[in-house]
Amino acid sequence: MAYTMEYPTKDLFYNLLVQTPLDDVCKNKLGNIPFSKNVMDAVYPVSLVSSFKQNYVKAECVGIDIPVLMQTAPDNSNGKTIVIVGQSPLRTPKCKSSPGGALVGCPFGVSQQMGIPSQCDVYKLIFQKLMNKGFTLYITDAVKVWFTSKNKLKPSNNDEMIFLKEIARISSLYKIDAIISWGKTAEYFVKSLPIGKNHQPNIIHLMHPGILNWDRWKLSLFEEAVYNNNPQLASQYYPNNNTSSSADIVSDLVVRKI
């Protein structure tokens, strides 16, 4: 099944990044096809705007992810949109940005092909399975700017402002059926905002679906199935049952909760 990818809120990052090279990276580097085989690098250098770069002159690396909207062809859409909130545009230790610049990519590396070993691959499989079910996905981060620092990075007021503008923009284009936060940073971030406090739209908080949390995932889902008196589902999630992949189980869980 074919998917497309676009950047409907990239203008919200023009106060952080120089517009022309950012537009070029979105169009020609990251592209409009998620999981593209033509994209071999996950991040690309873009200059920070003058008023912003002075905050990060001492950082060896600055990372910024541009939020993406991913969907299938209109005739395969189920008309439902999910906002997925990751934690931050973390870069690998080997990444270094030029002084006054940032390495720009997409949340969870969705513009990069699967198959290159990465903890993001399980997320990409989940996104793929949700799109196969007809969902439109808007994928973003809680923390908008990551940089090398010894201090734990937390969302700022600027992050909140951009995120709320994102939600307003996407809401004007699509009906948001659910917001999913992945990880504690994203969960606390969403809960701190008016949309999180009012639980509108449906808010779903999920732990990381990576291998380190997989036993916890299966146990949690097994207990949920037992509580709901669903023995067939319970057998699927039984801790010693390895027949289902994490991508299958998490995507099914998201669909059930929407």
Backbone as CSV, one residue per row, in Angstrom:
resi,resn,N_x,N_y,N_z,CA_x,CA_y,CA_z,C_x,C_y,C_z
1,MET,0.842,-1.195,0.000,0.000,0.000,0.000,0.880,1.249,0.000
2,ALA,0.503,2.230,-0.789,1.296,3.459,-0.890,0.880,4.465,0.185
3,TYR,1.864,5.179,0.712,1.622,6.209,1.707,2.233,7.523,1.228
4,THR,1.683,8.622,1.722,2.272,9.935,1.436,2.585,10.651,2.741
5,MET,3.473,11.629,2.649,3.920,12.346,3.822,4.042,13.827,3.464
6,GLU,3.528,14.706,4.328,3.657,16.142,4.102,3.928,16.841,5.422
7,TYR,4.190,18.165,5.338,4.648,18.928,6.499,3.746,20.149,6.691
8,PRO,2.521,19.969,7.169,1.555,21.074,7.218,1.842,22.142,8.261
9,THR,2.794,21.893,9.162,3.085,22.871,10.220,4.546,23.316,10.206
10,LYS,5.262,23.094,9.110,6.687,23.443,9.099,6.914,24.945,9.282
11,ASP,5.927,25.765,8.907,6.095,27.216,9.071,6.193,27.618,10.538
12,LEU,5.706,26.771,11.445,5.817,27.064,12.870,7.267,26.981,13.353
13,PHE,8.148,26.423,12.514,9.555,26.271,12.876,10.433,27.308,12.179
14,TYR,9.802,28.239,11.451,10.579,29.278,10.773,11.224,30.254,11.754
15,ASN,10.712,30.311,12.985,11.365,31.176,13.985,12.579,30.498,14.608
16,LEU,12.797,29.214,14.260,13.951,28.474,14.747,14.970,28.230,13.636
17,LEU,14.480,27.955,12.431,15.327,27.541,11.317,15.128,28.452,10.116
18,VAL,16.183,28.669,9.344,16.096,29.508,8.154,15.163,28.846,7.140
19,GLN,14.188,29.596,6.650,13.082,29.038,5.879,13.513,28.323,4.600
20,THR,14.319,28.976,3.768,14.634,28.407,2.451,15.314,27.043,2.542
21,PRO,16.395,26.899,3.329,16.992,25.555,3.433,16.080,24.544,4.123
22,LEU,15.245,24.993,5.064,14.314,24.060,5.697,13.313,23.537,4.673
23,ASP,12.750,24.433,3.848,11.811,24.008,2.812,12.477,23.033,1.843
24,ASP,13.742,23.297,1.529,14.470,22.432,0.601,14.674,21.039,1.191
25,VAL,15.033,20.986,2.480,15.226,19.695,3.132,13.925,18.902,3.174
26,CYS,12.826,19.578,3.521,11.526,18.886,3.592,11.116,18.331,2.231
27,LYS,11.339,19.109,1.191,10.889,18.707,-0.138,11.825,17.703,-0.800
28,ASN,13.123,17.987,-0.764,14.063,17.210,-1.565,14.855,16.162,-0.790
29,LYS,14.994,16.338,0.521,15.765,15.379,1.302,14.869,14.382,2.029
30,LEU,14.001,14.925,2.891,13.091,14.049,3.636,12.003,13.503,2.727
31,GLY,11.533,14.350,1.781,10.611,13.872,0.763,9.172,13.752,1.216
32,ASN,8.348,13.092,0.393,6.917,12.940,0.698,6.486,11.486,0.733
33,ILE,7.439,10.566,0.831,7.117,9.139,0.930,7.763,8.586,2.188
34,PRO,6.971,8.210,3.196,7.575,7.645,4.413,8.241,6.303,4.138
35,PHE,9.254,5.980,4.926,9.992,4.718,4.806,10.609,4.597,3.406
36,SER,11.091,5.714,2.845,11.594,5.728,1.479,12.921,4.986,1.368
37,LYS,13.069,4.199,0.313,14.318,3.487,0.056,15.398,4.430,-0.463
38,ASN,14.979,5.601,-0.933,15.943,6.555,-1.476,16.620,7.381,-0.397
39,VAL,16.071,7.357,0.790,16.613,8.158,1.886,17.522,7.274,2.745
40,MET,18.810,7.567,2.703,19.758,6.759,3.460,20.256,7.473,4.712
41,ASP,20.082,8.781,4.781,20.459,9.538,5.966,19.199,10.020,6.663
42,ALA,19.221,10.013,7.981,18.016,10.379,8.728,17.906,11.875,8.973
43,VAL,19.034,12.593,9.000,19.015,14.010,9.375,19.888,14.824,8.425
44,TYR,19.546,16.125,8.285,20.244,17.006,7.361,20.510,18.352,8.029
45,PRO,21.645,19.010,7.701,21.983,20.289,8.338,21.136,21.444,7.817
46,VAL,20.626,22.264,8.724,19.891,23.488,8.400,20.356,24.569,9.380
47,SER,20.545,25.798,8.896,21.018,26.891,9.749,19.922,27.354,10.703
48,LEU,20.317,27.661,11.932,19.410,28.280,12.887,19.287,29.770,12.566
49,VAL,18.142,30.364,12.866,17.986,31.802,12.646,18.875,32.543,13.643
50,SER,19.286,33.749,13.269,20.267,34.497,14.062,19.832,34.707,15.499
51,SER,18.543,35.015,15.699,18.050,35.306,17.048,17.970,34.065,17.926
52,PHE,18.084,32.884,17.312,17.916,31.633,18.049,19.247,30.914,18.254
53,LYS,20.186,31.077,17.305,21.418,30.288,17.350,22.290,30.623,18.551
54,GLN,22.190,31.842,19.079,23.035,32.231,20.210,22.756,31.396,21.447
55,ASN,21.582,30.773,21.507,21.242,29.927,22.654,21.993,28.595,22.633
56,TYR,22.551,28.233,21.468,23.113,26.888,21.322,24.528,26.902,20.762
57,VAL,25.250,28.011,20.941,26.595,28.126,20.371,27.561,27.111,20.987
58,LYS,27.302,26.688,22.223,28.209,25.763,22.895,27.805,24.298,22.705
59,ALA,26.678,24.037,22.056,26.206,22.665,21.871,26.932,22.006,20.696
60,GLU,27.431,20.793,20.921,28.071,20.053,19.837,27.047,19.633,18.784
61,CYS,25.827,19.403,19.226,24.791,18.958,18.296,23.442,19.523,18.718
62,VAL,22.694,20.012,17.742,21.316,20.464,17.944,20.432,19.650,17.007
63,GLY,19.365,19.084,17.544,18.451,18.285,16.729,17.050,18.858,16.742
64,ILE,16.427,18.946,15.566,15.040,19.407,15.442,14.320,18.482,14.462
65,ASP,13.165,17.968,14.865,12.346,17.135,13.983,11.149,17.936,13.491
66,ILE,10.908,17.911,12.195,9.759,18.596,11.616,8.567,17.639,11.602
67,PRO,7.452,17.994,12.253,6.291,17.103,12.320,5.775,16.742,10.934
68,VAL,5.257,15.522,10.815,4.793,15.031,9.516,3.351,14.533,9.614
69,LEU,2.650,14.647,8.506,1.310,14.080,8.352,1.433,12.944,7.359
70,MET,1.051,11.732,7.765,1.173,10.558,6.900,-0.208,9.935,6.706
71,GLN,-0.471,9.503,5.471,-1.771,8.909,5.178,-1.699,8.043,3.938
72,THR,-2.757,7.259,3.754,-2.897,6.453,2.551,-3.692,7.244,1.521
73,ALA,-3.945,6.625,0.384,-4.776,7.260,-0.634,-6.174,7.498,-0.069
74,PRO,-6.869,8.571,-0.513,-8.189,8.903,0.041,-9.184,7.747,0.033
75,ASP,-9.133,6.910,-0.984,-10.113,5.820,-1.048,-9.824,4.708,-0.037
76,ASN,-8.651,4.749,0.614,-8.325,3.768,1.654,-8.461,4.349,3.059
77,SER,-8.827,5.638,3.163,-8.912,6.294,4.464,-10.184,5.918,5.197
78,ASN,-10.072,5.773,6.536,-11.278,5.527,7.344,-11.828,6.823,7.929
79,GLY,-11.190,7.954,7.574,-11.668,9.259,8.032,-11.252,9.634,9.433
80,LYS,-10.389,8.838,10.061,-9.965,9.114,11.436,-8.497,9.553,11.469
81,THR,-8.208,10.524,12.333,-6.863,11.074,12.451,-6.344,10.898,13.872
82,ILE,-5.096,10.448,13.993,-4.441,10.261,15.281,-3.231,11.182,15.346
83,VAL,-3.097,11.925,16.443,-1.892,12.694,16.719,-1.001,11.843,17.616
84,ILE,0.247,11.636,17.204,1.195,10.836,17.976,2.315,11.750,18.462
85,VAL,2.524,11.772,19.776,3.503,12.674,20.387,4.664,11.861,20.944
86,GLY,5.838,12.029,20.336,7.049,11.408,20.848,7.703,12.293,21.890
87,GLN,8.919,11.963,22.279,9.545,12.688,23.386,10.437,13.831,22.934
88,SER,11.453,13.561,22.086,12.353,14.625,21.660,13.103,14.196,20.407
89,PRO,13.678,15.163,19.677,14.467,14.839,18.474,15.892,14.419,18.831
90,LEU,15.996,13.371,19.632,17.288,12.874,20.098,18.171,12.474,18.916
91,ARG,19.433,12.822,18.985,20.399,12.432,17.963,21.402,11.440,18.557
92,THR,21.976,10.604,17.728,22.941,9.618,18.197,24.224,10.318,18.635
93,PRO,25.006,9.679,19.513,26.233,10.324,20.015,27.206,10.741,18.911
94,LYS,27.191,10.040,17.763,28.143,10.371,16.701,27.734,11.606,15.897
95,CYS,26.487,12.062,16.064,26.009,13.219,15.298,26.589,14.521,15.850
96,LYS,27.032,15.378,14.947,27.512,16.707,15.317,26.981,17.696,14.290
97,SER,26.382,18.771,14.768,25.885,19.810,13.864,26.919,20.916,13.756
98,SER,26.869,21.658,12.652,27.796,22.772,12.469,27.430,23.894,13.432
99,PRO,28.387,24.738,13.816,28.074,25.865,14.707,26.980,26.750,14.100
100,GLY,25.948,27.039,14.895,24.854,27.855,14.389,23.873,27.101,13.530
101,GLY,23.976,25.760,13.550,23.065,24.961,12.739,22.444,23.828,13.533
102,ALA,21.483,23.124,12.915,20.815,21.984,13.543,20.730,20.847,12.536
103,LEU,20.649,19.634,13.044,20.408,18.469,12.192,18.912,18.200,12.201
104,VAL,18.290,18.362,11.030,16.833,18.303,10.907,16.409,16.948,10.327
105,GLY,15.386,16.364,10.956,14.839,15.110,10.465,13.353,15.050,10.731
106,CYS,12.829,13.843,10.847,11.410,13.612,11.148,11.298,12.832,12.442
107,PRO,10.203,12.999,13.187,10.015,12.187,14.392,10.083,10.694,14.072
108,PHE,10.800,9.952,14.887,10.937,8.502,14.737,11.621,8.110,13.429
109,GLY,12.254,9.053,12.740,12.955,8.737,11.502,12.067,8.156,10.428
110,VAL,10.817,8.636,10.314,9.866,8.001,9.394,10.212,8.189,7.927
111,SER,11.119,9.131,7.596,11.492,9.291,6.197,12.559,8.288,5.777
112,GLN,13.093,7.560,6.735,14.170,6.614,6.471,13.608,5.207,6.332
113,GLN,14.167,4.425,5.414,13.658,3.082,5.187,13.827,2.201,6.411
114,MET,12.911,1.261,6.584,13.041,0.267,7.639,14.040,-0.792,7.190
115,GLY,14.597,-1.499,8.142,15.552,-2.530,7.815,16.933,-2.192,8.331
116,ILE,17.239,-0.881,8.461,18.469,-0.472,9.118,18.219,-0.602,10.620
117,PRO,19.016,-1.386,11.348,18.716,-1.626,12.774,18.518,-0.332,13.538
118,SER,17.365,-0.202,14.157,17.033,1.015,14.900,15.887,0.709,15.831
119,GLN,15.913,1.335,17.040,14.793,1.155,17.962,13.535,1.825,17.415
120,CYS,13.690,2.693,16.391,12.529,3.344,15.785,11.756,2.406,14.867
121,ASP,12.370,1.277,14.477,11.704,0.408,13.511,10.369,-0.118,14.025
122,VAL,10.286,-0.440,15.326,9.027,-0.948,15.852,7.947,0.117,15.753
123,TYR,8.313,1.396,15.964,7.353,2.480,15.797,6.884,2.552,14.347
124,LYS,7.829,2.464,13.408,7.474,2.557,11.995,6.510,1.442,11.593
125,LEU,6.736,0.253,12.122,5.824,-0.854,11.828,4.433,-0.583,12.382
126,ILE,4.373,0.005,13.590,3.081,0.372,14.174,2.386,1.409,13.303
127,PHE,3.131,2.443,12.877,2.542,3.480,12.027,2.030,2.870,10.720
128,GLN,2.816,1.971,10.156,2.425,1.325,8.903,1.134,0.531,9.078
129,LYS,1.036,-0.209,10.169,-0.157,-1.010,10.414,-1.383,-0.121,10.646
130,LEU,-1.209,1.009,11.335,-2.325,1.932,11.550,-2.765,2.566,10.232
131,MET,-1.811,2.927,9.383,-2.183,3.484,8.079,-2.849,2.442,7.202
132,ASN,-2.421,1.190,7.324,-3.087,0.112,6.566,-4.548,-0.039,6.978
133,LYS,-4.861,0.366,8.227,-6.240,0.325,8.701,-7.002,1.601,8.330
134,GLY,-6.338,2.522,7.618,-7.008,3.712,7.105,-6.843,4.971,7.929
135,PHE,-6.012,4.931,8.995,-5.836,6.106,9.838,-4.870,7.102,9.199
136,THR,-5.164,8.389,9.367,-4.218,9.456,9.060,-3.436,9.750,10.331
137,LEU,-2.111,9.872,10.228,-1.260,10.076,11.392,-0.560,11.424,11.308
138,TYR,-0.636,12.197,12.381,0.177,13.407,12.517,1.167,13.127,13.627
139,ILE,2.476,13.166,13.315,3.504,12.719,14.243,4.408,13.887,14.604
140,THR,4.565,14.115,15.904,5.344,15.257,16.388,6.086,14.869,17.666
141,ASP,6.814,15.818,18.256,7.542,15.606,19.511,7.060,16.586,20.573
142,ALA,7.245,16.214,21.840,6.966,17.146,22.933,8.058,18.211,22.988
143,VAL,9.308,17.780,23.084,10.449,18.691,23.054,10.794,18.975,21.601
144,LYS,10.805,20.235,21.207,11.031,20.593,19.801,12.507,20.706,19.445
145,VAL,13.346,21.052,20.424,14.774,21.237,20.164,15.562,20.392,21.164
146,TRP,16.380,19.482,20.640,17.275,18.688,21.487,18.700,19.183,21.259
147,PHE,19.497,19.228,22.325,20.885,19.615,22.166,21.738,18.891,23.194
148,THR,22.998,18.724,22.904,23.903,18.033,23.814,24.022,18.822,25.108
149,SER,23.697,18.157,26.195,23.712,18.812,27.503,23.723,17.743,28.589
150,LYS,24.316,18.090,29.732,24.305,17.158,30.846,22.974,17.192,31.592
151,ASN,22.210,18.262,31.389,20.931,18.391,32.086,19.829,17.676,31.323
152,LYS,18.889,17.092,32.039,17.767,16.420,31.408,16.889,17.451,30.698
153,LEU,16.593,17.178,29.456,15.829,18.118,28.653,14.336,17.984,28.954
154,LYS,13.684,19.120,29.192,12.253,19.137,29.463,11.581,20.102,28.496
155,PRO,10.291,19.874,28.191,9.571,20.803,27.311,9.556,22.213,27.898
156,SER,9.679,23.200,27.022,9.688,24.603,27.434,8.354,25.259,27.092
157,ASN,8.205,26.526,27.485,7.010,27.280,27.117,6.889,27.419,25.605
158,ASN,8.030,27.539,24.935,8.017,27.626,23.478,7.517,26.322,22.858
159,ASP,7.904,25.181,23.448,7.414,23.882,22.982,5.896,23.808,23.106
160,GLU,5.386,24.266,24.240,3.935,24.255,24.467,3.221,25.133,23.439
161,MET,3.775,26.310,23.171,3.155,27.230,22.230,3.092,26.622,20.825
162,ILE,4.210,26.033,20.390,4.225,25.425,19.062,3.253,24.255,19.003
163,PHE,3.243,23.432,20.049,2.372,22.245,20.038,0.900,22.636,19.966
164,LEU,0.486,23.602,20.748,-0.912,24.025,20.732,-1.288,24.612,19.369
165,LYS,-0.346,25.304,18.727,-0.603,25.804,17.374,-0.712,24.642,16.386
166,GLU,0.117,23.612,16.594,0.020,22.415,15.747,-1.369,21.793,15.849
167,ILE,-1.833,21.609,17.081,-3.132,20.973,17.291,-4.237,21.803,16.651
168,ALA,-4.149,23.129,16.802,-5.153,24.003,16.189,-5.122,23.869,14.666
169,ARG,-3.927,23.805,14.086,-3.792,23.693,12.630,-4.355,22.364,12.123
170,ILE,-3.977,21.273,12.771,-4.447,19.957,12.330,-5.942,19.818,12.548
171,SER,-6.443,20.393,13.647,-7.890,20.339,13.909,-8.684,21.080,12.847
172,SER,-8.068,22.118,12.263,-8.761,22.860,11.206,-8.799,22.078,9.896
173,LEU,-7.911,21.097,9.764,-7.839,20.306,8.530,-8.516,18.943,8.671
174,TYR,-8.440,18.370,9.869,-8.948,17.020,10.105,-9.601,16.966,11.482
175,LYS,-10.502,16.002,11.660,-11.065,15.742,12.980,-10.110,14.828,13.730
176,ILE,-9.542,15.309,14.832,-8.611,14.498,15.617,-9.409,13.547,16.507
177,ASP,-9.220,12.254,16.294,-9.955,11.252,17.069,-9.216,10.834,18.332
178,ALA,-7.893,10.989,18.343,-7.131,10.612,19.539,-5.761,11.260,19.495
179,ILE,-5.210,11.504,20.688,-3.824,11.932,20.837,-3.110,10.856,21.643
180,ILE,-2.025,10.334,21.091,-1.249,9.287,21.748,0.084,9.869,22.190
181,SER,0.419,9.733,23.466,1.740,10.134,23.943,2.563,8.878,24.164
182,TRP,3.851,8.946,23.746,4.733,7.794,23.897,5.880,8.137,24.821
183,GLY,5.887,7.521,26.000,6.934,7.768,26.978,6.530,8.812,28.004
184,LYS,7.240,8.832,29.131,6.866,9.680,30.256,6.971,11.172,29.940
185,THR,8.032,11.588,29.216,8.167,13.008,28.888,6.964,13.491,28.104
186,ALA,6.561,12.716,27.091,5.406,13.090,26.282,4.114,13.033,27.094
187,GLU,4.002,12.042,27.967,2.789,11.909,28.787,2.622,13.115,29.712
188,TYR,3.675,13.476,30.447,3.592,14.616,31.366,3.335,15.909,30.599
189,PHE,3.926,16.018,29.407,3.743,17.204,28.576,2.281,17.367,28.180
190,VAL,1.673,16.307,27.637,0.273,16.382,27.205,-0.649,16.628,28.393
191,LYS,-0.368,15.968,29.522,-1.205,16.136,30.715,-1.152,17.561,31.256
192,SER,-0.047,18.266,31.008,0.100,19.619,31.544,-0.666,20.668,30.748
193,LEU,-1.129,20.314,29.567,-1.799,21.266,28.678,-3.311,21.204,28.836
194,PRO,-4.030,22.233,28.403,-5.496,22.219,28.518,-6.137,21.001,27.874
195,ILE,-5.616,20.563,26.725,-6.220,19.400,26.064,-6.039,18.149,26.905
196,GLY,-4.908,18.044,27.626,-4.673,16.886,28.470,-5.527,16.913,29.722
197,LYS,-5.722,18.091,30.288,-6.517,18.206,31.510,-7.998,17.975,31.238
198,ASN,-8.443,18.377,30.043,-9.861,18.224,29.700,-10.169,16.894,29.014
199,HIS,-9.112,16.139,28.683,-9.258,14.849,27.995,-10.077,14.975,26.720
200,GLN,-9.858,16.040,25.996,-10.498,16.247,24.709,-9.434,16.621,23.679
201,PRO,-9.296,15.872,22.586,-9.985,14.617,22.292,-9.466,13.461,23.158
202,ASN,-9.768,12.226,22.757,-9.351,11.048,23.503,-7.828,11.037,23.666
203,ILE,-7.363,10.949,24.911,-5.935,10.935,25.204,-5.527,9.517,25.586
204,ILE,-4.494,8.997,24.927,-4.010,7.648,25.202,-2.523,7.742,25.541
205,HIS,-2.129,7.330,26.748,-0.728,7.353,27.159,-0.161,5.929,27.083
206,LEU,0.930,5.770,26.330,1.524,4.448,26.139,2.988,4.461,26.550
207,MET,3.463,3.329,27.065,4.884,3.185,27.347,5.618,2.836,26.050
208,HIS,6.936,2.934,26.095,7.770,2.603,24.944,7.537,1.142,24.553
209,PRO,7.285,0.859,23.257,7.026,-0.535,22.863,8.297,-1.301,22.504
210,GLY,9.463,-0.777,22.882,10.715,-1.443,22.562,10.911,-2.712,23.370
211,ILE,11.963,-3.412,23.040,12.206,-4.739,23.599,12.359,-4.722,25.118
212,LEU,12.906,-3.633,25.691,13.120,-3.593,27.133,11.810,-3.536,27.900
213,ASN,10.767,-3.010,27.265,9.466,-2.904,27.931,8.495,-3.987,27.483
214,TRP,8.937,-4.894,26.622,7.965,-5.792,26.000,7.291,-6.726,27.002
215,ASP,8.025,-7.259,27.964,7.402,-8.123,28.969,6.358,-7.347,29.762
216,ARG,6.648,-6.088,30.077,5.675,-5.251,30.794,4.438,-5.007,29.924
217,TRP,4.655,-4.780,28.635,3.524,-4.593,27.723,2.616,-5.824,27.733
218,LYS,3.215,-6.988,27.556,2.411,-8.210,27.448,1.665,-8.492,28.749
219,LEU,2.342,-8.281,29.887,1.688,-8.520,31.164,0.523,-7.555,31.361
220,SER,0.738,-6.274,31.030,-0.309,-5.271,31.173,-1.519,-5.598,30.298
221,LEU,-1.265,-6.000,29.055,-2.362,-6.304,28.135,-3.056,-7.609,28.520
222,PHE,-2.285,-8.563,29.040,-2.870,-9.814,29.516,-3.829,-9.541,30.672
223,GLU,-3.394,-8.713,31.621,-4.249,-8.387,32.771,-5.499,-7.632,32.323
224,GLU,-5.356,-6.748,31.335,-6.513,-6.013,30.818,-7.527,-6.977,30.186
225,ALA,-7.018,-7.950,29.412,-7.906,-8.910,28.754,-8.630,-9.781,29.773
226,VAL,-7.916,-10.202,30.829,-8.549,-11.003,31.887,-9.621,-10.182,32.594
227,TYR,-9.301,-8.924,32.893,-10.255,-8.044,33.570,-11.523,-7.873,32.742
228,ASN,-11.379,-7.804,31.425,-12.532,-7.630,30.531,-13.158,-8.953,30.111
229,ASN,-12.712,-10.046,30.770,-13.279,-11.374,30.516,-13.217,-11.739,29.029
230,ASN,-12.034,-11.588,28.468,-11.822,-11.904,27.058,-10.714,-12.954,26.964
231,PRO,-11.067,-14.248,27.119,-10.029,-15.290,27.157,-9.242,-15.405,25.853
232,GLN,-9.886,-15.138,24.716,-9.166,-15.235,23.445,-8.046,-14.196,23.371
233,LEU,-8.365,-12.967,23.804,-7.364,-11.906,23.820,-6.297,-12.198,24.865
234,ALA,-6.732,-12.737,26.014,-5.780,-13.059,27.079,-4.765,-14.102,26.608
235,SER,-5.196,-15.077,25.844,-4.273,-16.104,25.358,-3.247,-15.512,24.400
236,GLN,-3.643,-14.475,23.655,-2.718,-13.820,22.726,-1.608,-13.086,23.481
237,TYR,-1.960,-12.517,24.630,-1.013,-11.708,25.388,-0.340,-12.473,26.517
238,TYR,-0.662,-13.750,26.671,-0.083,-14.518,27.772,1.442,-14.378,27.729
239,PRO,2.071,-14.059,28.859,3.510,-13.736,28.863,4.416,-14.731,28.151
240,ASN,4.043,-16.000,28.105,4.899,-16.984,27.443,4.526,-17.208,25.982
241,ASN,3.568,-16.433,25.484,3.143,-16.585,24.094,3.914,-15.573,23.235
242,ASN,4.725,-16.064,22.347,5.555,-15.195,21.502,5.075,-15.155,20.057
243,THR,3.803,-15.455,19.821,3.320,-15.556,18.448,3.018,-14.197,17.831
244,SER,2.771,-13.183,18.629,2.409,-11.867,18.098,3.559,-10.884,18.271
245,SER,3.787,-10.060,17.246,4.842,-9.059,17.334,4.356,-7.873,18.153
246,SER,5.308,-7.070,18.651,4.943,-5.883,19.408,4.167,-4.911,18.538
247,ALA,4.524,-4.807,17.255,3.820,-3.896,16.349,2.370,-4.307,16.177
248,ASP,2.115,-5.612,16.043,0.735,-6.108,15.903,-0.074,-5.777,17.146
249,ILE,0.476,-6.087,18.297,-0.272,-5.945,19.541,-0.525,-4.481,19.878
250,VAL,0.502,-3.629,19.724,0.327,-2.217,20.066,-0.636,-1.537,19.098
251,SER,-0.536,-1.836,17.801,-1.459,-1.220,16.838,-2.890,-1.671,17.103
252,ASP,-3.080,-2.937,17.462,-4.429,-3.417,17.803,-4.947,-2.729,19.063
253,LEU,-4.060,-2.521,20.045,-4.459,-1.860,21.281,-4.915,-0.419,20.987
254,VAL,-4.156,0.292,20.158,-4.513,1.680,19.811,-5.873,1.719,19.159
255,VAL,-6.135,0.804,18.230,-7.430,0.780,17.534,-8.558,0.532,18.521
256,ARG,-8.346,-0.363,19.495,-9.384,-0.668,20.478,-9.703,0.542,21.348
257,LYS,-8.689,1.355,21.650,-8.879,2.458,22.581,-9.450,3.712,21.917
258,ILE,-9.389,3.795,20.615,-9.903,4.994,19.923,-11.435,4.966,19.885
